[in-house]
């Protein structure tokens, strides 16, 4: 990548870090989640001025009515896959993390004294079902906000409803890069006023893989892809291929395969991959599909012939245990790993790992960290908005507080940019290895690289494809 791009984006990252420190001090963030200071909503009166936190009215003008904090619980909708192939490795771990955060926040008095009243909903059923569910949550259940969604297709369908229904919708896991981007560069930000995504998009997964492959596998010649046949899979392969072509122009792409979602028999695809003889196979298969593919690939000897690079493979190490093959490349969908950031150096991760494992008997996986990010951003933005307006905010005031927000999460710093995309501070990539003295139940990641945000995220206003095409390597 060109030094010009790297230095420019590095400077932006430094500036962002400074902003993070300032904003985090204003909003209050979650450690084992902290309470927003109640004095931020106190009304102060002097001889000439009525002040409600940041609102000022001069003498002689009509006094603004002080804001209040409602006493009733804060109703929110939380949506995640609770049934189907995506439930066990993704949806239920995400819901577990939401429950942990809701209970922790409530135990500490809620948000500005308001306890959270969550309505947990199943994301299964497809796009039409999720559009209907979002409308029901907003219009019938009267939730103040909706937090959820794993499927990229569901996010693309639901995001426009935030502005239509007038409630914040916070998407915690879906990864397609086009969700918040315009059709051309530069594009206008934000695309939606009340819709946010509290995580980085799939660019970090696939650019991170490409950078890792260039460094550790410089002599590969042949690459193939097997990805799910819908937005997530096709976008993931497009970005990975584009990045690898830039970084390693002599690599030959020897085939791409597109199984339907929830395929149960991958033998034909695996047979074709064996015949193509790639050195590395890229895959964005996820949930039960990734587990099924890996089991069948093991039986057919695919891992003896090629290395598989999983764009989001971190959950399957625990899912398959000692059966998961060694030597495979894993991206953690950001810096989301129970061993990273090192718990002895990042207390939030220590707290999160200990609390999650105590409750659920497993280490948290990246969907859990994404849920933690969403809840942290939601709580921090509400605290910031309350401080800004001196009482309970309107949705557009919450959106203003959410934009350019920065907060500490178990997996590091999270920034919500002006395009309403979350940007995590790095993406972690490594190779699977059994290390019995460390963790005898499943492989861990070794030879890890944490690529900083400015290397794996396009700048605001620049489409992902256009950014990668601009690289000079």
N, C-alpha and C positions, 0 to 999 in steps of 0.2 A: 504494500500500500504506500502511496506517496507520502513523503514527509510533510508536504503542504497540508494534506488532509489530516494527518495525525496530529500535527501541532495545532491546527485550528480547532479541531474537536477536543484536544486535550485542554486548551485554554477554556473552551466552553464548559468542560467538565469541572475545572477548577472553580470557575465562577458559580456553577451550579452547586458545588459543595459549600461555598460561602453562603449562598442563599439558603441551603438546607439548614445550616446552623442557625440562621436568624429565624426562619419560619418555625423550626422545631421548638425554639424557645418560646414562641408566641402561642403555639397550639396545644402543647402538652402531648406527649406520646406515651406509648405503652411499653413498659418494661416487663414486669408482670403488671399489666396495664395500670397506668396512673390516672387518678381522678383529675378532671379539669377544675381549676381553681374556681370556687363559687363566687369569689369577689369580682370576677370579670363581668358579672351581670348587675353589679351594684350601681344605683343611680346617685350621682353627686350633684348637689345644688350649691352655687355660690351666689354672690350679690348680683352678678350680671349675666350668669350663664347657667343654663340647665344642661348637664352632661349625662348622657347614658353611654358610658364607656367611650366609644369613638364618635358619637353623634353630639354635635354642638348646636344650640339655638341661641341666638343673640337676644338681648333685652328688647322688649316691645314686639317680638314676633310670637306667633302662637306656639305654645310649648308642645313639643312632640310627646305623644303618649308613651310612657316608658314601656319597654318590652317586658314580657313575663316569660317564665319557664313553665310550661304545662305540667301539671302534677301526675297525669296519667302515664302509664308505661308507653314507651316508644315502640310502635309496631313496625316491624320490618319483614319483608319476604326474603327467604334464603333458598336458592334453587341449586340443586346438584343432582347428579344421577344417583338414584337410590335403588333402582332395579336395572336389570339388563347387563350387557357385557362390560359397560364402562363403570359399573357401580363399585365392584370390589377394589380394583386398583386405583380408581380416581375419585368417583363421586362420594363414596362412604368415608374414605380418609379425609376428603375435603369437609364433609359435614361434621366429622368428628372434631376437626380443628375449629370450625365455626362454633360448635357447642362449647368447646373449651374456652374460647374467647368470650362468648356471651355470658357464660357462668362466671368467668373471672371479672368481667366488667361489672356485672350485677352485684357480685360480692363486694366490690369496692364502691358501691353506691350508684352505679349507672353512669350515664353521661349527663353532667350538670344536674344530677339528682334523678334523672329519668331512667328507670330500669328498662332493659331491652325485652321486648315481647316478640320472639321470632316465630314466624310461620314457615316451617320446613316443607319444601315441595320437591317433587320428583321431576327431573329434567327429561325423563324418558318420554317418547311419543312423537318426536319430530318437531319440525318448525311450526306447523299450524297449531299443534298442541301448546307450544310455548308462547306463541302470540296470544292465544286465548287465556292461558294462565296469567300472563303479565297483566292483561286487561282486568281479569278477575281480582288479582291482588290489589290493583290500584283502585278500581271502581267499586268493588263489593267489600273487600277486606279492609280497604282504606289504609294500606301500609304507607309509611312515610317515604320508604325507599325500598328498592329491590337489589339484593346482592347475590350474584351467582353466575352460572353458565360455564360449561366446559366446552361444548360444541361450538366450533367456529360458525357453522351454519345457523345455529340458534342465536348467537350474538349478532350476526348480520341482520337477522329478522327482528330482533327485539330492540336493538339500539335506537332506531328511530322513534320507538314508542315513548322513550323518556321525554322528549320534547312534546309529543302529542298528548301524553297523559299528565304532564307537568310534575313528574316525580323523578328523583335521581335514580338511575340504573347504573350499578357498579358491577362490571364484568370481571370476574376474578381469575379466569383460567384460559379462555379461548385465545387462540394464537394467530389467526390469520392477519397478515400485515396490512391488508387492504381495508380493514375495519374502520380506521380513523384517517386513512389517506385519501387525497383527492385523485382525480384522473390524470392530472398533469403536475409537473413541478414548475415553480413553487405552487403549493396548494394552500387554500385559506384555512386557518385554524380558528376555532375548533369546528369540526364537522357537525357535531351535535352539542347543544348547549348543556344538557343535563346528563349525558351519557359519558361514562369514564371506564377506562380499563386500568386496573391497578397492578399491572405487570408488563414486562417487555413482550413484544410480539415475536413471531417465529424467526425473525432475522437473527436474533442472538443464537438460536439453536443451530442454524444452518451455516451461518458465517463462522461461528465458533468451531463447528466440525471441520469446515474447510481450512481454517487456520491451523487447527491441530493436525490434520492430515498432512498439510504442507510441511510442518515442522518435523513430525515423527515418522512419516511414511513418504519421504521425498522421491523414492524410486518406484512408486506404484505406476502402473501403465493403464490398467483397465478398471472402470467403475461402472456399476449398475445401480438401479434404484427399484425398490418395491414399496409403493405408497398407496394409502387408501384413496379411492376414486371419488373425491369430493374436495371442496375448497382447501381444507387443511393439508391434505396429502399433496395435491397438485401445486399449491403455493410453496410448500416446504421443499419439494423437489426442484421447483423453478429457482428458488433463491440459492439452494445448495449448489446446483449445477452452474448457475451464473457466477457465484463466488469462486468455485473451484476452477472454472474455465479461466477466470482472471488470474488466480494464484498459480495454477499449474496448467498452462496452455497446451502442454504436450500429452495430457491425459486423454485417453479414448473412452467415450461413453458407449458401452456395449449393449445397452438395453434398458428398458423401463417397463415395469409391470404395474397394473392398476386393479387390484382386487377390490370388490365391493365391501362396504362396511359390514362387519359381523360375518365375514366369510368363515366357514368352519373347516374347509379343506384347502390347504395351500400346496398340496403335492404337485399339481401341475405347474404352479409358479416356481416352486423350488427346483423342480426338474429343469425348467427353462434357465434358471439362474446357474445351476450346475453346468449346463451346456455352454453358457456364455463365458464361463471361466473368468469372472471379475476378480480383481485383487481385493476390492472393497465394495460393499453393498450399502447404500444409503437407505434408511427406512424411517418413516414417520408413523408407522403403525403404532397404535396405542390401545390401552385397555385390554379387554379380552382378546382382541385381534393380535396384539403383540405377543401375548402369552401363548396363544395357539400357534402362531407362526414359529416362535422360538422352539417350542416343543417338537413340532414337526420337522423343523430344520435340523434339530439335534438328531432325530431318528434317521434322517436321510444323509447325514454327514456333511451338511453345508458348511459348518464352522471349521471343518478340517481343511476346506479348500479356500475359504475366503473369510475376511474380517467383516463383521456387520457393524456399521456406524449408526447407532440409535439416536435420533435427534432429541428424543425425550425418553430415555430408557431407564432412568434411575429407579422407578418403582418396581421394576421386574426383577431386580436382584433379590428383594425380599419375597416377591411372589413365587419365584422358582427355586429360591434357596440354593443349595449346593449344586443343583442341576444346571444353573445358569453357567454358560461356557465362559472360561477365562479368555483374556486377550481381546475382548470386544470393546469398541469405543462407545462411551456413554456421555451424552450431554445431559446436564441436570436441569435444563429449562431455566437457567439463571444460576445464582449461587445457592441453590437449594439442596442441601445435603446434611444429614445429621452429624457429619464430621466437619462441616464447613459452613460458616466461619468456625474455626476451632472453638469449641465451647469454653475452654479455659481462657480464651482471649475475647470472647464476645458473649457476655452474660445473658443476653436475650436468647441466644440459641441454646445455652445451657438450660435456662428456665423452660424453654419450649420443649426441648427433647425430653427432659426429665418429667414434665407434667404430662406430655402426650403418651410416653411409654408407660407411665404409671397407670394411666386410665385405660389404655387400649392394647397394651402388650406388644406393640410394634413401634419401630422408629418412625417418625414423621417422614413422609415423602413429599415430593415437590407440590402436589395438589394441596397438602396441608400448609405448606409455606405460602402458597398463593392465597389461601383463605386467610391466613394470618395477616398478610399484606393488606387484603381488602378491608378487614376489620380494623386494623391499625389506621389506615388512611381515612376510613369513615369516621372513626372516633376523633382523630386528630383534626380533621376538617370541620367537624361539628364544633369542637372546642374553639377553633380559630374563628369560625363564623359567629359563635356566641359572643366572643370577645369583641368582634368587629361591630356588632349591631346592638349589643347590650341586652340580649334576650334570645328567645328562640328564633332561628333564622327561617326565611322563606327558601324554597328550593333554589332559586337563582342566586341567593346570597351564599348558600352552601356551595354552589358550583364555583362561585368566585373564590371562596376559601380553598376549595379543592384544587384549583388550578395553580400550578407552580408550587404545590405543597411538597414538603420533604419530611420524612419521618424515619425513625429507626425501627427495623423489624427484625425478627429472628435471623433472617438471612442477609442482613446488612441494610444499607441505606436504600430507600425507595423515593424516587422523584416522580411527581405527576406533572408532566410538561403541559405547555399551552395547547398542544394538540389533543390533550386528554388521554394520552398514552402514558402508562407507567414505564419508568426506566429503572431497572435494577443496576446495582453498581458493577456487576460483572456477570459472566457466565462460566460455569465450571465444567471442564471436560476431563475425562480420565479413562483408564483402561481397567477392565475387571480382573481381579486376582483373588484367589483364595489365600487368606492369611490366618491360619487356625488360631495362632496365639492372640490375634486381635479380635476376630469375629468368626467363630466356627460355623455359623449357621448359613451364611451366604457370602458371596464375594464382596470385597470393598473396591474402591477406586484408587489406583496408584498412578504415578506419573501425571498427576493432575496439573492443569493449567487453568488459571482464572483470568479470562480475557476482560479487560476493563470496558466499561460501557461505551466509551467513544470509539472503540474498535469494532463493535458489533451492533451498533444502533445507528441508523441514518439520522442526520440532523433534522430538526423540526422544519417542516415545509418541503422536504425533499423526499420524493417517493423512493422506496427501498431499491427498486430495480435501477432507477436513475443514479442513485448514490453508488451502487456497486459498479455500474458501467463507467463511472467517473474515476475509479481507482487508477492510479499509475503505479505499477508494481515492477 
